[in-house]
């Protein structure tokens, strides 16, 4: 029980220190963050499309493939 009390006090103290006026976020707002996240999502989709195209091209390329030996 003492462990939970210590964790509670530590979290409460940290949150109180973050809520002081000198530690508040002075950012412009959520719009730039949304633009960054959307850009990262578009980039991730582009990388996935590139990787899929490369893998598909690799699987279509049959030279150098040794057929299995029948028993």
N, C-alpha and C positions, 0 to 999 in steps of 0.2 A: 504494500500500500504506500510505503514511503517513496518507492520508485515512481509511482504514478503522480504523487504529489510533487516530487521534484521535477518531473517532466512538465506538469501543468504550470508550475511556477516559472520554469525556464521559457516555455512557449509564451505565456502571458507577458513576461518581462520583455521578451524580444518583440512581440507585437506592439507593446506600449512604446518601445523605443523607436519602432518604425513609424508610428503614428505621430511623432512629434513634428511640429511645423518645419523645423530645419531639415528633416529627413524625408519630407514628402516629395513625390515625383513632380518634377517641373517640366515634364514633356509637353509636346504640342497637342497630343490627343491620340486617339486610336487609329486615325486614318492612315498615317504612314506605316503603322504596324500591319494593318490589313493589306496594304499594297505589297509590303515585303512578303507576307505569307502567301498571297496570291501568286506573286512572282516565283516563289520557291515551288509552289504546287505546279505551275506551268513548266518550270524547269525539270521537275521530277517526272512529269508526264513525257516530256521530250526525251529524257534519258531512257526511260522505259521503252519508248517507241524505237529509239535507236538500238537498244540492246535486243529487243525482239527482232528487229530487221536483221541485225548481225547474226543472231542465233538461227534465224530462218534461212539466211543465205548459207550459213555453215552447214546446216542439215541438208540443204539441197545439193551441196557439192559432194559428189560420190567418188571422186578420184582418190586413190590411196586406201580405200576401204577393202579389207581382206574378207572374202566370204568365209563363212564358217565351214569347217571340215566335217563331212559326214562321218558318223561312227561306223 
